Amino acid sequence: MASSLLALLDDIATVLDDVAVLTKVAAKKTSGVLGDDLALNAQQVSGVSADRELPVVWAVAKGSALNKAILVPAALAISAFIPWAVTPLLMVGGLFLCFEGFEKLAHKFMHSKDEEKAHHAELTAALTNPAVDLVAFEKDKIKGAVRTDFILSAEIIAITLGTVADKGLLTQFSVLAGIAIIMTIGVYGFVAGIVKLDDLGLYLSRKTGWRVALGNAILKAAPYLMKGLSIAGTAAMFLVGGGILTHGLPALHHAIENLATGLGGVMGAVTPTLLDAVTGIVAGALTLVVVTLAQKAWAWRSKTA
């Protein structure tokens, strides 16, 4: 009995060790989605009154937990009954990442700063208008953020599933559940910190001594933090999405590996990353063109029907 118990404990330790390693790998692969998730969710709750920011973040976090409670069993079912679908789902997720990243770039260049200022002014006017139902406005914000979270969570779960697709059910569940919990707590804990950063800066700026300078520095840095997160998130989407696509196309993956091996040194080390990013940008651009043409065709068909 003692030897059986020790064998069982050894098996459990092995599984836990595998789970820890695979969770780290999955977390690294999903970092691109995480960066964009942070920026998007912080933007989603912007415009809410200061005393309601944390309750809104908490409501979205609960919606995110429900999203993952749906997605994790769905991922396990796919792995158990249609494992051949894991790679296509990963490819679709990678392509969507590239599309979303390029769409953000296109939106940035196609919309002027005047349009963005006009939108901000319209939002401010709505918030200060007593005729506007702020409860309904807040609920719309929450619904929008939860919808965004569902898409990003699906990407995270799909990428994680690809990491553990060849492992046992217990390991798959442990890694998927671990990533779901870590990402939910990490993202929304950080989002809560971001949306209250200006309040912290304002609080410190009203004190004395060194705290005034620190508060003013925080107030100045907060907008740049959001912008930096958005830029880093977009870049990571091309890297992660492009990497998924190149790994899903064996011929392209081997060609990149051979090129990197031939170059050697520093260039050999950075070439795969650069080519993953280029692949992501090209794939995102092509997908945006196809989606735009399809939308126009659908709109034209609706008008003529």
Secondary structure as UniProt FT lines:
FT   HELIX           2..29
FT   HELIX           31..44
FT   TURN            45..47
FT   HELIX           50..52
FT   HELIX           53..81
FT   HELIX           83..85
FT   HELIX           86..110
FT   HELIX           113..128
FT   TURN            130..131
FT   HELIX           134..164
FT   TURN            165..166
FT   HELIX           169..195
FT   HELIX           197..205
FT   HELIX           210..248
FT   HELIX           250..263
FT   HELIX           265..304
//
